[in-house]
Amino acid sequence: MTLTAALFYPFHLCHQRTLAQLLERFSCVHFRDYMALQVSPFFGTTAYPDRMGDSFPEVIAAGRLKQGYNVSGPLNREASTAVDRDLCDPTWRDLFHKALRVDGRFQRGLFDKGILGESGKTRADEPSTLNRLRKGGVQAERFTVEDLRQLSQRRLTGAHAERFDYGLALLKTSASLVYTVELAAAERLAVATDSHAHFALLARMVERDGITIENYWIERNGY
């Protein structure tokens, strides 16, 4: 049964089999561009120019795939306030940390290979950076957008650098969901994801803030 149009989140690309499920369910699927956040004047994440339609021009031609929503640059005041609500919400933070512990795909969307793999070890008997972040006390530490802006302008090493990596992962996750809500409201779209972790995090935002939005989870079976 084909329903209304939907915005895919939180990524700018999805698996071909996910796209097939989306097109079965929705009349049109919308995709954002890659999110490159400018955290401070001297620090930001890198954007990639690829778009979903590069691989599926025929779906664009049929009017069933739309893309090109820009979510890069510095966070404005409203977005920063919304991100801070997530970062200060114990329930949202618990959902984030649970996903960080057990969801490999969630981890890969946030950290580079040096943090994810055993190459992140500094000594043979030390756990990787990711394992330290998953098991350490950083889960309970306070973060705000302004905290991370200030940290991004300093030269950090050791535990301080790892704390920043964790905080940046929080920031990227929340910002992607804040933009999801903003775009869906502006374009009058439902939202859909094949990441259960992001589905649960957005559901928490919706419940906490009284947001009206249709939120769908596309289950990945065998891929």
N, C-alpha and C positions, 0 to 999 in steps of 0.2 A: 504494500500500500504506500503510495507516494504522498508524503506530507509536505509541509511548507519548506521554504529555503532555510539552509542552516550554515552557520560559520563553523569550520573545523578549528579546533584548538587543542593544545597550546602551540603547536608547531606550524611551520609554513609548508611542510610536505607531509604526505602520508603514504602508507603502503598501498600498492595497487589493489590488493584485495579489500583493504579498508575503503578505498575510493569506490569500488564496486558496490559494497554494502551501503555506503552513503547515497549513491545514485539510485539504488533500489528504494531507499526510504524517503529521500528528499527530492524535490523538483529541481533544485539548484544548490550547489555547494560552493561556498565562498572560502577563499584562502587569503591570509595575510602574507605580507612579505616577511623576510627574516628579521627578527627583532635584534637590533644592535643598540644597547643602552649606553648612553653617555652618562656615566656615573658622576664624573667631575670633569673640569676642563682638561685634565691630564690623564684620564683613565676612562676607557670604554671597551665594550665587547665588539667583535668584528662581525660585519654583515657579509652574507653570501648572496650573490645575484640570482641564484636559481629560483625558479618558480614552478609550481605544480603543473601549470599549463605547458611548460616546455616539453613534457613527456606525453601530454594528452591534448594536442591542439584540436583534435576532432571534437572533444568534449566542450572546449571553449566555443568552437564554431557552432555547436548545437545549442548554445546558450545555457548549458547546464553546469558550467564551471566559471566562476568569476574570481578575480584575484587583483592584487595590487594595493592592498590596504597597508599604508605605511605605519609601522609601530616602532620606528627607530628614533634615536635622539634622547635628549634629557627628559626626565619625568617632569611634567608640570605640577603645579601646587596641588591640584585636585587628585591627580594620580599618586603623588607622594603621600598624601593623607590616607588614601585608600590602601596603599601598600603598608603604611604604618599600622593600620587597623589589623591587618593580617599578622604582621610581625609581633604585635603585642597581644595576640589572641592565643591563649594556651592551648585551646582545642585545635586550632589551625596548625600551630607549631607541632603538636603531637602527631597530627596526620602527616605533616611533612617529614618528621623524623622517622616515623614508621616506614614510610615509602623509601626513605633514604637507606634504611637498614636492609630491606628485603626485595626491593624492586630494581632489578638490574637496568631495565630500560629507563627508568626514572633517573638513575645515577648517570647513565651515559648521556642524557640530555643536559646535564649540569656541569660535568667535570671532564677535563681532558685526560688523555691516556696516562699521563704521569701520575695523576692523583688516583685514577681508578685501579691501575695495575700494580704488580709487584715492583715495577720500575720506580715506583714512588718510595721505596725503602731507602733509608739512609744507612742502615746497617743490616746485616743478614738476620739479626735476631729481633729487629723492630718491625711492627706491623706497617702496612701501607698507610698513607695519609688518609685515605677513605675509611679504613678500619678505625683509625684514631678518632675521626670525626663521628663515626657511627656510635662508638662506645664511650666517648669522652663526655665531659660535663658541658660542652658547648651548647647542647640542646636547651639548657636553662638560661643561657646568657641573653642579656638584653641587646636588641638591635633596632635601630631606626634607619630611615633613609639618610638622614643627616649624619649619623654615626658612620655609615659606610662611605659617604662622600668624604668625610674627614680622613678615614683610614686609607682610602684610595690615593690620597695625596702624600702618603708617607712610605718610606722604605721599610717593609715589614719582613721579618725572618722568623723561622721556627714556629712556635705556637701562635704568635701574633699573625703570621701569614696564613696559618691554617684557620684561625678564627675568621679572618677576612674571607677566605674561600667559602666557608660555611655561610657567612652572612650574605655574600654575593649570590650564592645559590638560592637562599631565601628570597632575595630581592628579585632575581630573574624569574623565579616561579610565580611570585605574587604579581609582578608587573605583567606577565603574560596573561594572567587571569583577569586582572583589572582591565587590560585592553580588550579582552574577550567580551566582558560585560559592556564596555563603552561602545564597541563596534556593533554588537548585537542590538543594543538599544537604538543606536543611530540609524541602522539599516533595517530594523524590525525583523531580526532573524532569530531563529532558534540556534542553539549551539550544540556541537557534538564532538566527541573525542573517543579515541580507542585506547586512552591511558586511564585506567581506573583510578590511579593515584590523583591525577588532575581532576577527574570527575568528582571525587570525594572532596578535594580541596575547594572546588568551585561550589559544590553543594553546601559546604560549611559557610562560605561567604554569603550565599543566597539566604540561608537560614538566619544567619546572624544579622544581616543588614536589611532584611525584608525586601530583597530584590525579586522582581517578577521576571522570570526567564524560563524557557523550555530547555532543559539540559538533558542530553541523551548520551548514553554510553554504548559504543559499538564494540562488541566483544571480539577479540582476536582468537580464533580457533586454529591452531596448527601453524601459525606463522608469527 
